[in-house]
Amino acid sequence: MLSYCVRNVLSWRLSILKTSPCRSTLALQHTRGRHSASSNEGLDQVRTLLQLCVDRYYISPGQTNRELFQRGMSCSYGPLGMELRRNLLEQWWHSVTRSRAQVFGINTMSSNSRDTATDGRGQLRIVESESLKQILEQQELSKEQLIQKVQTLLQRSPSVRRTFLQGALEQFVPSLELVNSQLPFGLAETGLCFQPSDGSDCPAEVTQTSLVWFCSPRTSSQWLDHWTRQRLRWWRKFALSPSDFSSNDVPEEELEKAASRGVRIIYSFPWGPEPLETLWSRGDTELLQTHKGIQSKLQCPDGHKSVPHVVSVTGNMDRGMMAFLSNSLQQLKKGNSKQKLQQRKVLKLHPVLAPVKVALDIGTGATMEMRQVCEGLLQEFMEAKISAWPGYLITVPTPVNANYDEMGVLFTVVISENTLESGLLQVRNRDTTIEETMHVSEIKNFLSRYISAADNI
């Protein structure tokens, strides 16, 4: 399946006749190369981070995959990347739906979405490449006939969404009945959307989060300020360097058509600032367009019988993942026993976001009994919903601590012969590298309290 962005139907069709697939591919590669060259110039930290993400199972190998991830697009994630994204989305969901009363989750259909600003024009549509190829190969068709056939194909093809806004607007009326016509309330949704990549007409998937907040006209500005503060606090909560996250107003010339004001949550990447979330004060125009201007079913009994205003919060969680990984990477130098400086790379991800909380390992002289202790602890961690890495299953000698630091593992637990005798084990902290002795019966509660305390800060 191929996705085509149809912003200008006529010019798009004429370009089909003039541009070969080969030239299109080369143009896209040139655009990507130019972007990568300008972004990565002298940015050793970025290259180190991307290589670490591949080596430690956050993203899958491949140059295209790395470029997608760096540009804030959804890519092929590895096991740790999927877990990090799951943790991030879960925290976003909790922060939005539990921070205020009357925020509800919804799930809308992408094929039913419609761009109200363009009345359906400019949508991304899914077109089977074979169907398009068959039309273009009909040499007997005139240009007008060719355009007509392509138009018909596009009209019959399902659209894909670029945003969750339209689905939330369509859900407003039944949701208003749910809350007994009381404002404010919000509708939240997460999932994949398609966005143009690097200004080209070739879209890419983005893991998007959306909150659409309905409020009275006289309070919309205050609610925009409220959600800006709330979202910035949320991003900074999980950051190793909170000052790298900031907010700024969208310049007037960059405002969306329906918006009177906008704010962006920004992260300062090594190559420059990039938006993570964008908030808009949208007024009531799009809500009226969605419901064909019938004000009676949209009005709320707030004393003025006014149509609610809309405040939207849209986030890019793929770029958010890149932001937290970049923010958490530290490259530290330490001396070894021979007084040689070695570089230690560590992902100091927030305890709540870290994909793996604890790694289980065994010391020298491994025995079946030690493995059984590890398996028992692993089962305890799983029951307590503490993600654990079964390092004791690895038989090939590896620099254990270095691997776990680069994976972002919070704690390493080492089972030894002493554990079998006294029940004591060694626990190493990722951030301090300090090792302490703890009884095997205490480790689960220790980890649970540690993660819970970090979440409540």
Secondary structure in CASP SS format (residue, H / E / C, confidence):
PFRMAT SS
TARGET T0000
AUTHOR 0000-0000-0000
METHOD secondary structure of the structure
MODEL  1
M C 1.00
L E 1.00
S E 1.00
Y E 1.00
C E 1.00
V C 1.00
R C 1.00
N C 1.00
V H 1.00
L H 1.00
S H 1.00
W H 1.00
R H 1.00
L H 1.00
S H 1.00
I H 1.00
L H 1.00
K H 1.00
T C 1.00
S C 1.00
P H 1.00
C H 1.00
R H 1.00
S H 1.00
T H 1.00
L H 1.00
A H 1.00
L H 1.00
Q H 1.00
H H 1.00
T H 1.00
R H 1.00
G H 1.00
R H 1.00
H H 1.00
S H 1.00
A H 1.00
S H 1.00
S H 1.00
N H 1.00
E C 1.00
G C 1.00
L C 1.00
D H 1.00
Q H 1.00
V H 1.00
R H 1.00
T H 1.00
L H 1.00
L H 1.00
Q H 1.00
L H 1.00
C H 1.00
V H 1.00
D H 1.00
R C 1.00
Y C 1.00
Y C 1.00
I E 1.00
S C 1.00
P C 1.00
G C 1.00
Q H 1.00
T H 1.00
N H 1.00
R H 1.00
E H 1.00
L H 1.00
F H 1.00
Q H 1.00
R C 1.00
G C 1.00
M C 1.00
S C 1.00
C C 1.00
S C 1.00
Y E 1.00
G C 1.00
P H 1.00
L H 1.00
G H 1.00
M H 1.00
E H 1.00
L H 1.00
R H 1.00
R H 1.00
N H 1.00
L H 1.00
L H 1.00
E H 1.00
Q H 1.00
W H 1.00
W H 1.00
H H 1.00
S H 1.00
V H 1.00
T H 1.00
R C 1.00
S C 1.00
R C 1.00
A C 1.00
Q C 1.00
V E 1.00
F E 1.00
G E 1.00
I C 1.00
N C 1.00
T C 1.00
M C 1.00
S H 1.00
S H 1.00
N H 1.00
S C 1.00
R C 1.00
D C 1.00
T C 1.00
A C 1.00
T C 1.00
D C 1.00
G C 1.00
R C 1.00
G C 1.00
Q C 1.00
L E 1.00
R E 1.00
I E 1.00
V E 1.00
E C 1.00
S H 1.00
E H 1.00
S H 1.00
L H 1.00
K H 1.00
Q H 1.00
I H 1.00
L H 1.00
E C 1.00
Q C 1.00
Q C 1.00
E C 1.00
L C 1.00
S C 1.00
K H 1.00
E H 1.00
Q H 1.00
L H 1.00
I H 1.00
Q H 1.00
K H 1.00
V H 1.00
Q H 1.00
T H 1.00
L H 1.00
L H 1.00
Q H 1.00
R H 1.00
S C 1.00
P C 1.00
S E 1.00
V E 1.00
R C 1.00
R C 1.00
T C 1.00
F C 1.00
L H 1.00
Q H 1.00
G H 1.00
A H 1.00
L H 1.00
E H 1.00
Q C 1.00
F H 1.00
V H 1.00
P H 1.00
S H 1.00
L H 1.00
E H 1.00
L H 1.00
V C 1.00
N C 1.00
S C 1.00
Q C 1.00
L C 1.00
P C 1.00
F E 1.00
G E 1.00
L E 1.00
A E 1.00
E E 1.00
T E 1.00
G E 1.00
L E 1.00
C E 1.00
F E 1.00
Q E 1.00
P E 1.00
S C 1.00
D C 1.00
G C 1.00
S C 1.00
D C 1.00
C C 1.00
P E 1.00
A E 1.00
E E 1.00
V E 1.00
T E 1.00
Q E 1.00
T E 1.00
S E 1.00
L E 1.00
V E 1.00
W E 1.00
F E 1.00
C E 1.00
S C 1.00
P H 1.00
R H 1.00
T H 1.00
S H 1.00
S H 1.00
Q H 1.00
W H 1.00
L H 1.00
D H 1.00
H H 1.00
W H 1.00
T H 1.00
R H 1.00
Q H 1.00
R H 1.00
L H 1.00
R H 1.00
W H 1.00
W H 1.00
R H 1.00
K H 1.00
F C 1.00
A C 1.00
L C 1.00
S C 1.00
P H 1.00
S H 1.00
D H 1.00
F E 1.00
S E 1.00
S E 1.00
N E 1.00
D E 1.00
V C 1.00
P C 1.00
E H 1.00
E H 1.00
E H 1.00
L C 1.00
E C 1.00
K C 1.00
A C 1.00
A C 1.00
S C 1.00
R E 1.00
G E 1.00
V E 1.00
R E 1.00
I E 1.00
I E 1.00
Y E 1.00
S E 1.00
F E 1.00
P C 1.00
W C 1.00
G E 1.00
P E 1.00
E E 1.00
P E 1.00
L E 1.00
E E 1.00
T E 1.00
L E 1.00
W E 1.00
S E 1.00
R E 1.00
G E 1.00
D C 1.00
T H 1.00
E H 1.00
L H 1.00
L H 1.00
Q H 1.00
T H 1.00
H C 1.00
K C 1.00
G C 1.00
I C 1.00
Q H 1.00
S H 1.00
K H 1.00
L C 1.00
Q C 1.00
C C 1.00
P C 1.00
D C 1.00
G C 1.00
H C 1.00
K C 1.00
S C 1.00
V C 1.00
P C 1.00
H E 1.00
V E 1.00
V E 1.00
S E 1.00
V E 1.00
T E 1.00
G E 1.00
N E 1.00
M H 1.00
D H 1.00
R H 1.00
G H 1.00
M H 1.00
M H 1.00
A H 1.00
F H 1.00
L H 1.00
S H 1.00
N H 1.00
S H 1.00
L E 1.00
Q E 1.00
Q E 1.00
L E 1.00
K E 1.00
K E 1.00
G E 1.00
N C 1.00
S C 1.00
K C 1.00
Q C 1.00
K C 1.00
L E 1.00
Q E 1.00
Q E 1.00
R E 1.00
K E 1.00
V E 1.00
L E 1.00
K C 1.00
L C 1.00
H C 1.00
P C 1.00
V C 1.00
L C 1.00
A C 1.00
P C 1.00
V C 1.00
K C 1.00
V E 1.00
A E 1.00
L E 1.00
D E 1.00
I E 1.00
G C 1.00
T C 1.00
G C 1.00
A C 1.00
T C 1.00
M H 1.00
E H 1.00
M H 1.00
R H 1.00
Q H 1.00
V H 1.00
C H 1.00
E H 1.00
G H 1.00
L H 1.00
L H 1.00
Q H 1.00
E H 1.00
F H 1.00
M H 1.00
E H 1.00
A C 1.00
K C 1.00
I C 1.00
S C 1.00
A E 1.00
W E 1.00
P C 1.00
G H 1.00
Y H 1.00
L H 1.00
I C 1.00
T C 1.00
V C 1.00
P C 1.00
T C 1.00
P C 1.00
V H 1.00
N H 1.00
A H 1.00
N H 1.00
Y H 1.00
D H 1.00
E H 1.00
M H 1.00
G C 1.00
V C 1.00
L C 1.00
F E 1.00
T E 1.00
V E 1.00
V E 1.00
I E 1.00
S C 1.00
E H 1.00
N H 1.00
T H 1.00
L H 1.00
E H 1.00
S H 1.00
G C 1.00
L E 1.00
L E 1.00
Q E 1.00
V E 1.00
R E 1.00
N E 1.00
R C 1.00
D C 1.00
T C 1.00
T C 1.00
I C 1.00
E E 1.00
E E 1.00
T E 1.00
M E 1.00
H E 1.00
V C 1.00
S C 1.00
E C 1.00
I H 1.00
K H 1.00
N H 1.00
F H 1.00
L H 1.00
S H 1.00
R H 1.00
Y H 1.00
I H 1.00
S H 1.00
A H 1.00
A H 1.00
D H 1.00
N H 1.00
I C 1.00
END
